[in-house]
Structures are given as structure tokens and as C-alpha cells.
Amino acid sequence: MDDAELLRRELRAAREELVRKRTDPADDPVASASQLPLMPERDDEFLRLALMSIDDLETHIDRLERDLDDLEHGIERPDD
């Protein structure tokens, strides 16, 4: 698997986690933390995303999108 595919997979997982958090009526971090072992639908590789806040996930998604764009289209350097 190449770097772009890895970034796409993590981006997809981060977006799914963001949707889960936004639609979860119990915005209680204690409740969600206690359910971490009971999350069969989550990819174990990206389980750490479940520990992020909504703001952190949004920032992480922005970074992943930027990294993927840079990887696919090259990095524009300010001195060029």
C-alpha cells in the first residue's frame, strides 16, 4: 500500500469518527472513554481517533487533506 492510500484510509476513518462524535447525543467523554473496548466497527489501526475531540478531529482532517494534496500534486515551496 502506498502513502497516498494510507492517507486516504486515515482520512476516511477520521471523517467517520467525526460523524460519530457529532451525532452522539451523549457528549460525555467519560461515557465514550468507557466504551472504547466495545467498538467493533472501528479499525484498530485508527482507534486513537476515538480519543480525539471534535476540534482535534477537524484539525487532523485538515492536515490529512493537505498532506494528501501535497503528495498527489507536489509541494509548492514559497521560495519557488
DSSP file (Angstrom, degrees, kcal/mol; ACC not computed):
  #  RESIDUE AA STRUCTURE BP1 BP2  ACC     N-H-->O    O-->H-N    N-H-->O    O-->H-N    TCO  KAPPA ALPHA  PHI   PSI    X-CA   Y-CA   Z-CA
    1    1 A M              0   0    0      0, 0.0     2,-0.1     0, 0.0     0, 0.0   0.000 360.0 360.0 360.0 133.3    0.0    0.0    0.0
    2    2 A D     >  -     0   0    0      1,-0.1     4,-2.0     4,-0.0     5,-0.2  -0.311 360.0-101.0 -86.8 172.9    1.4    3.4   -1.0
    3    3 A D  H  > S+     0   0    0      1,-0.2     4,-2.5     2,-0.2     5,-0.2   0.875 119.8  54.8 -61.5 -39.9    1.5    6.6    1.1
    4    4 A A  H  > S+     0   0    0      1,-0.2     4,-2.4     2,-0.2    -1,-0.2   0.910 108.4  48.6 -62.2 -41.8   -1.5    8.1   -0.6
    5    5 A E  H  > S+     0   0    0      2,-0.2     4,-2.4     1,-0.2    -1,-0.2   0.891 110.1  51.7 -66.4 -38.5   -3.7    5.1    0.1
    6    6 A L  H  X S+     0   0    0     -4,-2.0     4,-2.2     2,-0.2    -2,-0.2   0.916 111.0  48.0 -62.7 -42.6   -2.6    5.2    3.8
    7    7 A L  H  X S+     0   0    0     -4,-2.5     4,-2.7     2,-0.2    -2,-0.2   0.906 111.0  51.2 -64.4 -41.1   -3.5    8.8    4.0
    8    8 A R  H  X S+     0   0    0     -4,-2.4     4,-2.6     2,-0.2    -2,-0.2   0.908 109.9  49.7 -62.3 -42.1   -6.9    8.2    2.3
    9    9 A R  H  X S+     0   0    0     -4,-2.4     4,-2.2     2,-0.2    -2,-0.2   0.920 113.8  44.7 -63.8 -43.9   -7.7    5.4    4.7
   10   10 A E  H  X S+     0   0    0     -4,-2.2     4,-2.6     2,-0.2    -2,-0.2   0.899 112.7  51.9 -68.4 -38.7   -6.8    7.5    7.8
   11   11 A L  H  X S+     0   0    0     -4,-2.7     4,-2.5     2,-0.2    -2,-0.2   0.921 110.3  48.7 -61.5 -44.3   -8.8   10.4    6.3
   12   12 A R  H  X S+     0   0    0     -4,-2.6     4,-2.3     1,-0.2    -2,-0.2   0.923 112.8  47.7 -61.0 -45.2  -11.8    8.2    5.8
   13   13 A A  H  X S+     0   0    0     -4,-2.2     4,-2.3     2,-0.2    -2,-0.2   0.887 111.6  50.5 -64.6 -39.3  -11.6    6.9    9.4
   14   14 A A  H  X S+     0   0    0     -4,-2.6     4,-2.2     2,-0.2    -1,-0.2   0.905 110.8  48.7 -66.5 -41.1  -11.2   10.4   10.8
   15   15 A R  H  X S+     0   0    0     -4,-2.5     4,-2.2     2,-0.2    -2,-0.2   0.908 111.3  50.0 -65.1 -40.9  -14.2   11.6    8.9
   16   16 A E  H  X S+     0   0    0     -4,-2.3     4,-2.3     1,-0.2    -2,-0.2   0.905 111.1  49.2 -63.0 -41.0  -16.3    8.6   10.1
   17   17 A E  H  X S+     0   0    0     -4,-2.3     4,-2.5     2,-0.2    -1,-0.2   0.889 108.9  52.9 -66.0 -38.5  -15.2    9.3   13.7
   18   18 A L  H  X S+     0   0    0     -4,-2.2     4,-2.4     2,-0.2    -2,-0.2   0.912 109.1  49.3 -62.7 -42.6  -16.1   13.0   13.3
   19   19 A V  H  X S+     0   0    0     -4,-2.2     4,-1.9     2,-0.2    -2,-0.2   0.918 110.5  51.2 -61.8 -43.7  -19.6   12.0   12.1
   20   20 A R  H  X S+     0   0    0     -4,-2.3     4,-0.9     1,-0.2    -2,-0.2   0.930 112.0  46.2 -58.4 -46.0  -20.0    9.6   15.1
   21   21 A K  H  < S+     0   0    0     -4,-2.5     3,-0.3     1,-0.2    -1,-0.2   0.883 112.3  49.8 -67.7 -37.6  -19.0   12.3   17.6
   22   22 A R  H  < S+     0   0    0     -4,-2.4    -1,-0.2     1,-0.2    -2,-0.2   0.810 115.9  42.4 -71.4 -28.6  -21.3   14.9   16.0
   23   23 A T  H  < S+     0   0    0     -4,-1.9    -1,-0.2    -5,-0.2    -2,-0.2   0.509  87.0 106.9 -95.6  -4.8  -24.3   12.5   16.0
   24   24 A D     <  -     0   0    0     -4,-0.9    -4,-0.0    -3,-0.3    -3,-0.0  -0.644  55.3-160.5 -77.1 114.1  -23.6   11.1   19.5
   25   25 A P  S    S+     0   0    0      0, 0.0     2,-1.2     0, 0.0    -1,-0.2   0.804  80.8  69.5 -66.6 -27.4  -26.3   12.6   21.8
   26   26 A A        +     0   0    0      1,-0.1     2,-0.8     2,-0.1     6,-0.1  -0.742  61.9 179.7 -92.7  93.1  -24.2   11.8   24.9
   27   27 A D        +     0   0    0     -2,-1.2    -1,-0.1     4,-0.1     3,-0.1  -0.153  36.1 132.6 -86.4  42.5  -21.3   14.2   24.5
   28   28 A D     >  -     0   0    0     -2,-0.8     4,-2.2     1,-0.1     3,-0.3  -0.852  47.1-159.3 -99.8 110.8  -19.9   12.8   27.7
   29   29 A P  H  > S+     0   0    0      0, 0.0     4,-2.1     0, 0.0     5,-0.2   0.810  92.7  56.7 -61.3 -28.8  -16.1   12.0   27.4
   30   30 A V  H  > S+     0   0    0      2,-0.2     4,-1.9     1,-0.2     5,-0.1   0.923 108.3  46.4 -67.4 -43.2  -16.4    9.6   30.4
   31   31 A A  H  > S+     0   0    0     -3,-0.3     4,-0.8     1,-0.2    -1,-0.2   0.920 114.7  46.1 -65.7 -43.6  -19.1    7.5   28.7
   32   32 A S  H >< S+     0   0    0     -4,-2.2     3,-0.5     1,-0.2     4,-0.3   0.866 111.3  52.6 -69.6 -33.5  -17.3    7.4   25.4
   33   33 A A  H >< S+     0   0    0     -4,-2.1     3,-1.1    -5,-0.2    -1,-0.2   0.882 106.1  53.6 -67.1 -36.9  -14.0    6.5   27.1
   34   34 A S  H 3< S+     0   0    0     -4,-1.9    -1,-0.2     1,-0.2    -2,-0.2   0.697 107.7  52.1 -72.7 -15.6  -15.6    3.7   29.0
   35   35 A Q  T X< S+     0   0    0     -4,-0.8     3,-1.9    -3,-0.5    -1,-0.2   0.417  75.9 105.4 -97.5   0.2  -16.9    2.2   25.7
   36   36 A L  G X  S+     0   0    0     -3,-1.1     3,-0.7    -4,-0.3    -1,-0.2   0.859  79.0  50.3 -52.4 -42.6  -13.6    2.2   23.8
   37   37 A P  G 3  S+     0   0    0      0, 0.0    -1,-0.3     0, 0.0    -2,-0.1   0.702 104.2  62.6 -69.8 -14.2  -13.1   -1.6   24.1
   38   38 A L  G <  S+     0   0    0     -3,-1.9     3,-0.2     1,-0.1    -2,-0.1  -0.184  71.7 107.7-103.4  41.1  -16.6   -2.2   22.7
   39   39 A M    X   +     0   0    0     -3,-0.7     3,-1.3     1,-0.2    -1,-0.1  -0.634  29.1 160.3-118.8  73.1  -16.2   -0.6   19.3
   40   40 A P  T 3  S+     0   0    0      0, 0.0    -1,-0.2     0, 0.0     4,-0.1   0.770  71.9  62.0 -67.0 -24.7  -16.1   -3.4   16.7
   41   41 A E  T 3  S+     0   0    0     -3,-0.2     2,-0.3     2,-0.1    -2,-0.0   0.624  88.3  88.6 -78.2 -10.6  -16.9   -1.1   13.8
   42   42 A R  S <  S-     0   0    0     -3,-1.3     2,-0.5     1,-0.1     5,-0.1  -0.649  84.7-115.6 -89.8 143.8  -13.7    0.9   14.3
   43   43 A D    >   -     0   0    0     -2,-0.3     3,-1.8     1,-0.2     4,-0.1  -0.651  19.3-139.2 -75.5 123.5  -10.5    0.0   12.6
   44   44 A D  G >  S+     0   0    0     -2,-0.5     3,-1.3     1,-0.3     4,-0.3   0.821 100.9  64.0 -54.5 -32.7   -8.0   -0.9   15.3
   45   45 A E  G 3  S+     0   0    0      1,-0.3    -1,-0.3     2,-0.1     3,-0.2   0.802 111.6  35.4 -61.9 -29.3   -5.3    0.9   13.4
   46   46 A F  G X  S+     0   0    0     -3,-1.8     3,-1.9     1,-0.2     4,-0.4   0.086  77.5 118.9-114.3  22.4   -7.2    4.2   13.9
   47   47 A L  G X   +     0   0    0     -3,-1.3     3,-1.6     1,-0.3     4,-0.4   0.805  66.1  70.4 -58.0 -29.9   -8.6    3.6   17.4
   48   48 A R  G >  S+     0   0    0      1,-0.3     3,-1.2    -4,-0.3     4,-0.3   0.766  84.9  69.1 -60.7 -24.4   -6.7    6.7   18.6
   49   49 A L  G X  S+     0   0    0     -3,-1.9     3,-1.3     1,-0.3    -1,-0.3   0.820  89.0  63.7 -63.6 -29.5   -9.1    8.9   16.6
   50   50 A A  G <  S+     0   0    0     -3,-1.6    -1,-0.3    -4,-0.4    -2,-0.2   0.726  98.1  56.2 -66.1 -20.9  -11.8    7.9   19.0
   51   51 A L  G <  S+     0   0    0     -3,-1.2    -1,-0.3    -4,-0.4     2,-0.2   0.542  89.8  96.1 -88.0  -7.4   -9.9    9.7   21.8
   52   52 A M  S <  S-     0   0    0     -3,-1.3     2,-0.1    -4,-0.3    -3,-0.0  -0.532  74.3-122.5 -84.5 149.4   -9.7   13.0   19.9
   53   53 A S     >  -     0   0    0     -2,-0.2     4,-2.6     1,-0.1     5,-0.2  -0.322  32.8-101.6 -77.5 170.3  -12.2   15.8   20.5
   54   54 A I  H  > S+     0   0    0      2,-0.2     4,-2.5     1,-0.2     5,-0.2   0.923 124.9  49.5 -59.6 -44.9  -14.3   17.2   17.6
   55   55 A D  H  > S+     0   0    0      1,-0.2     4,-2.2     2,-0.2    -1,-0.2   0.914 111.5  48.5 -61.7 -43.0  -12.0   20.2   17.3
   56   56 A D  H  > S+     0   0    0      1,-0.2     4,-2.5     2,-0.2    -1,-0.2   0.892 111.3  50.4 -64.6 -39.3   -8.9   17.9   17.2
   57   57 A L  H  X S+     0   0    0     -4,-2.6     4,-2.8     2,-0.2    -2,-0.2   0.915 109.1  51.0 -64.8 -42.5  -10.5   15.7   14.6
   58   58 A E  H  X S+     0   0    0     -4,-2.5     4,-2.1     1,-0.2    -2,-0.2   0.917 112.9  45.9 -61.2 -42.7  -11.4   18.7   12.4
   59   59 A T  H  X S+     0   0    0     -4,-2.2     4,-2.1     2,-0.2    -2,-0.2   0.906 112.7  50.3 -64.9 -42.3   -7.8   19.9   12.6
   60   60 A H  H  X S+     0   0    0     -4,-2.5     4,-2.6     2,-0.2    -2,-0.2   0.895 109.5  51.1 -63.8 -41.2   -6.4   16.4   11.9
   61   61 A I  H  X S+     0   0    0     -4,-2.8     4,-2.7     2,-0.2     5,-0.2   0.917 108.5  51.8 -62.8 -44.0   -8.7   16.1    8.9
   62   62 A D  H  X S+     0   0    0     -4,-2.1     4,-2.3     1,-0.2    -2,-0.2   0.920 111.4  47.4 -58.2 -44.0   -7.5   19.4    7.5
   63   63 A R  H  X S+     0   0    0     -4,-2.1     4,-2.9     2,-0.2    -2,-0.2   0.920 111.7  49.5 -64.3 -44.3   -3.9   18.2    7.9
   64   64 A L  H  X S+     0   0    0     -4,-2.6     4,-2.7     2,-0.2     5,-0.2   0.913 111.1  49.7 -62.4 -42.4   -4.6   14.9    6.2
   65   65 A E  H  X S+     0   0    0     -4,-2.7     4,-2.3     2,-0.2    -1,-0.2   0.919 113.2  46.6 -61.8 -43.2   -6.3   16.6    3.3
   66   66 A R  H  X S+     0   0    0     -4,-2.3     4,-2.6    -5,-0.2    -2,-0.2   0.913 113.0  49.1 -65.2 -43.3   -3.4   19.0    2.9
   67   67 A D  H  X S+     0   0    0     -4,-2.9     4,-2.3     2,-0.2    -2,-0.2   0.905 111.9  48.6 -63.1 -41.8   -0.9   16.1    3.1
   68   68 A L  H  X S+     0   0    0     -4,-2.7     4,-2.4     2,-0.2     5,-0.2   0.914 111.8  49.0 -65.4 -42.6   -2.7   14.1    0.6
   69   69 A D  H  X S+     0   0    0     -4,-2.3     4,-2.6    -5,-0.2     5,-0.2   0.919 112.0  49.0 -62.2 -43.8   -3.0   17.0   -1.8
   70   70 A D  H  X S+     0   0    0     -4,-2.6     4,-1.7     1,-0.2    -2,-0.2   0.897 112.0  49.2 -61.8 -40.7    0.7   17.7   -1.4
   71   71 A L  H  < S+     0   0    0     -4,-2.3    -2,-0.2     1,-0.2    -1,-0.2   0.895 117.2  40.0 -66.8 -40.5    1.6   14.1   -2.0
   72   72 A E  H  < S+     0   0    0     -4,-2.4    -2,-0.2    -5,-0.2    -1,-0.2   0.818 131.0  24.5 -80.1 -31.4   -0.6   13.9   -5.2
   73   73 A H  H  < S-     0   0    0     -4,-2.6    -2,-0.2     1,-0.2    -3,-0.2   0.379 110.5-106.9-117.6   2.7    0.2   17.3   -6.7
   74   74 A G     <  -     0   0    0     -4,-1.7     2,-0.5    -5,-0.2    -1,-0.2   0.022  38.9 -75.5  86.5 160.6    3.6   18.1   -5.2
   75   75 A I        -     0   0    0     -4,-0.1     2,-0.6    -3,-0.1    -5,-0.0  -0.822  36.5-139.7 -99.1 126.6    4.5   20.6   -2.6
   76   76 A E        -     0   0    0     -2,-0.5    -2,-0.0     2,-0.0    -6,-0.0  -0.755  18.8-151.5 -84.9 121.5    4.6   24.3   -3.5
   77   77 A R    >   -     0   0    0     -2,-0.6     3,-1.7     1,-0.1    -2,-0.0  -0.764  14.3-133.9 -95.3 139.1    7.5   25.9   -1.9
   78   78 A P  T 3  S+     0   0    0      0, 0.0    -1,-0.1     0, 0.0    -2,-0.0   0.753 103.7  57.2 -63.6 -23.8    7.3   29.6   -1.0
   79   79 A D  T 3         0   0    0      1,-0.2    -3,-0.0    -3,-0.0    -2,-0.0   0.469 360.0 360.0 -88.5  -0.4   10.8   30.3   -2.5
   80   80 A D    <         0   0    0     -3,-1.7    -1,-0.2     0, 0.0    -4,-0.0   0.457 360.0 360.0 -83.9 360.0    9.9   28.9   -6.0
